């Protein structure tokens, strides 16, 4: 008898059929997922993903941790900074999640920047990651992002399992995902307009053989039409994906905008549309820096494909050149499993 993707022979009377239907590869991959900055992205279990690291990372339930790509869902979630604002980051030049997403926008500001992040979903999974950007050394901006995550591929109830299970046995399809993203961007001398390209390599290893691997390639445009507004648009497509989740790694188009009417106040919005055209993933958020010291963030994201809504909140501490951040995301329709994101950033 088949046990997920491996053969297992058991005495006829020592087994019982599972009452839980098997999820599709997409639902097993999760909704999305995060970075110690919060990235990233995923509800985990039979309902969704760990997002973020940012490898999808990220993100993770909204475009920041969208459920359309196993690589994005399991290893590239968003940071805690972006996660607190609903997971919206594509219009923010200093959001390092854009190494994979809207790479061009990273070139609109000059700095050395690095962030380490972690994501944790109680009883479902966790992940760690790191990102770095150099937009100061030369005319070309370089960004790198690495993510590792571990999560259960299925949420099993007492006496239940995928396919067949020995009564009382603890069977869990634990999956590890590694992802490395790199991006290049070039801006005009005044840093008002930029173009960028990005690439991602990801691997997924699962205990029950639900492995996968693949590449992604993306291109993006970004601009600052006004001193208070930045925006970006990007497209990404999978290349040479394989394994059980490869068929769910879809092309998509995405974009974001950030409006900052005051130095301490900003509003953000993101959208991601899988192709062929499906229900879009959207996220909106806000950020207010109290006393130039404590960033306070709030947001909301909608993962239409999963018919789920998420409320997010975050807090941070600024001590130049360091920033610490924490964020939490709660499924409004199923508040039983919050997603936690933490991050630390160094900006020079």
N, C-alpha and C positions, 0 to 999 in steps of 0.2 A: 504494500500500500504506500502511496506517495505521502511524504511528510514535507510539505512546502516544496523545496527544490532538491530534496535528497530522498533516497529510498530507505525505509525503515521497516524491518520485519518484527512483528510482535505476536505473542500467543493470542488467538482469537478472543479469549475471554478476559484478557488483561487490558483491553483498550475500549474506549468509548468515543463516539464521534463528537467533535466539538459542536457546540450550539452556536458559536459565533461565526458569522459568514466572513470569508476572507476579504480584506479590503483590496481595492485596486492598487496597482503600483503607485499611482499618484497619491492616494490617501495614505498609503503606507509611508510614502516619502514625507508626508506631513504638510502642514499648512505653510509654514515658512520657517525662519530661524535666526544667532546673535553673537555679539562680540563682547569681550570683557568690557568693551565700551558698551555694551549692549549692542550688541549688534543686535540682526541676524537675523530669530525667526522661527520658531516652530512650536506647534502645540505638542507634537510627539504622540506616541501611542497610536491607536487605530484612527485617531481623528486628524492628526496633522504633524507638522514638522518642527525641528529646532532651527533656524533661520537663521541668520544669520547669519559665518561668520562669515558676515558678513560673513568660508565659504559660505553661501547663501547662504554666505555666508549669508546672511542675514539675516536674510531678513524677514523675513521673514516673516491671509490676514493682512492685507494691505501691501502695497508695492515694496515696502521695506523688507518684508519677509514673505514674499509672494509664493504661492504653492504651485507654481507652474514649472519649476525646475528642481530636480533633486539636488543638484549641486548648490543652488542658491539656498534651498530649504535647509539642507543638512550642515552646511559649513560656512556660509557667509552671512550671518545675521548682521543687524545693525548694532551700532554702539549704544551705550546707555544714553549718550547725548542725543542721538537721533531717536532712540527708542522711546524716550520720555515725551517726545513731540509727535507721537502717533506713528513713528517710523518714517516720517517725511524728511528727506535729506538731499534729494537730487538738485535742489536749487541753492544749496549751501556750499560755497567754495571751500570751506575748511572741513567738510565732512569727508573723512577718509574712506567711507563706504563707496565713494565715487571712483575709487580705483577700478572697480569692475563695472559700475553703472555709468554715470555721466562723467567720464574721465576728463573731458575738456574743461569742466568748470574748476578743476583743481588748479589750472594755470592762471586763473583770474586774480590770485593773491600770491605774494612773494613771501616764502618762509621755508624753514625746515620744520617738519612736523612728524610726530610719531604717537601712536596710541596702542595700548594693550587692553584687551577686553575679555570678558567672560560672560557666559549665559548659563542659566540654571533653571530647569523646570522640575519641580519636586516629583520624584518617582518616575520621571520620564527621560531625562537626559541632561547633558551639560556640554560645554565646549569652551575652548580658549583660542585666542587669536592675537595677531599683531599686525600693524600697518605702519608704513612710513612713506612720506612724500618729500621730495626735494624740488622746489620751484625757484630756488635762489641761485644755484651754482652756475647754470647756463641758460640758454634760451628755451631749452626743452624741459618740461616738467616730467619727472619720473615718479611713479607710485608703485608700491609693492604691498600685497596683502596675503597673509597666510592664515589658514583656519583649520583647526582640528575639532571634531565633535564626536560624542558618543551618545547613543540613545537607543531605546527599545523600539524595534520596528513594529511591534504590535503591543497593544495594551491588553493583557490576558486577565480574565476574571478567574475566580476559584474554580478549578476543575475544567477550565476551558483552554483551548489551544488551537493553532492553525492546522487544520486537517485532523490529525489523530494525536492522542496524548495518553501517556500512562497516568492513571488516576493518582493524584497527589504529587506528581512530578512538577518541577518548576522549569518550564520550557520558555525561554525568552530569546527572541531573535535580535540579539544585540548587534548594532551596526556602528562601525567607525568610518568617518569620512575625513579625508584630507583634501585641501584645496589650496592652490596657489594662483593668485591673480597678479597681473602686471599691466600697467598702463603708461602711455606716453601722450603728452599734450603740448600744444604750441599756441601761444597767444600773440596778439599784435603788441607793438611796443607800449601802448597805453593800457594794456590788459583790459580791454573792453570786449574783445571777441576772441574765442579760442576754438580749436578743433582737437579731437583726441581719438585714440584707438586703445583697445584693451583686449586682453586674452586671459583665459582661465583654463587650468588643468585640474581635474578632480578625480578622486578615486573613492570608492565605497566598498568596504569589506563587511559582510554580514555573517553571523554565526551559522545561519541556516542556508547559506549559499546565495542570498539575494544580492549578489555583488553588482557593481557597475563602474563605469569610468567614461570620461568624455572630455571634450574641449568646448570652449565657447569663444567667439570672436565678436567684438562690438566696435561701434563707431559712434561719436557724439559731437554735438555742437553746443556752445554755451556763450552767453553774452551778458553784459551789464548795460542795458539801455538807459538806465538812470542810476544815480548814486545810491538809491534806496532799493533797487530791484536787481536781482540776478535770476537767470532762468537757463534751463538746459533742455535738450532733446537728444534721445539716443535710440539706437536699435542694436539688438544682439541676437545671434543665432547659434545653435549648437552645431558642432562638427564632430564626426566620428564617435558618436556616443554608442555604448554597448551595454549589455546586461539587462537585468529585469526592469530597471528604471529608465533605461535609455530612451524608450519610446515616449516618455513623458517630459523629456527635456525639450521644451518648445521655443521657437523664436518669439521675440516680443519687441514692442516699441514702448518707450517710457519717457517721462519728462517731469520737470519740477520747477517751482517758482518760489522765491523767498522775497518777501517785502519787509523791509526794516525801516519803519518811519522814524524810530528813535534809536539811539545807540544801545539802549537797554531793552528794546522791545522788537520782536520779530514774529511774523506769521509765515507759515509754510504750507505748501500743498504739493502732493505727488500723485502721479497716475501711471499705471502700467497696464498695457493691453497685450495679452497673449495672442499669437497668430497661429492658425486662422482666427479671425475675430471672435472673441469670447467676452464674457462679462469682465469689465476692467477691475483692477485692484486700485483702490484709492486710499489716501491718507492725508489728514490735515493736522496741523499742530501749531503751537505757539511757544514762545520762550521769553521770559522776562528775567533780567538780571537785577536782583535786589541789592542795592548798595554797592554795585560793582564787585560783589563778592559771592553771592549765592544765586546761581541760575535756577529758576523754577520753570518746569516744563509741563505741558499737558497736551493731549491729542486724542485722536480717534482714527481708526482704520476700518476699512470695509473690504472683506475678502468675498466678493460676490460669488465666485465659483464654489466657495465652501459655505455660503450663506451664513457668515459669521461676522460679528461686529466686535471690535476690541476698544476698550478705553485704556489710555496710558497716562502715566504721571512720572515725573522725575525731579530730582534735586541734585545740585552739584556744589562744589566748592572751588573757587578760583583763587589761586595763589601764584601769580605770574612767576615762572612760565608753566606752572603745573595746573591741571584741572582734574578733579575727581568727580565722578558722576555715578548715580544710581537711578535705575528706572524699573518700573513694574508694568506689566501688561495683563489685563484681565479680559477674558472672553465674557461679553455682556450676557450672552445667552446660556453660557455654561461656566459660571465663575468658580468652578471647583479646582482649576489648575493654573495659578498665575505663573507668568514667565518673569524671571528676575534677570536684570542686566547690570553689570558694573564695569567701569572703565577708568583708566588713568591715562592722561595725555600730557605730552611734553611738546611745547611749541616755542621755537626760537626765531 
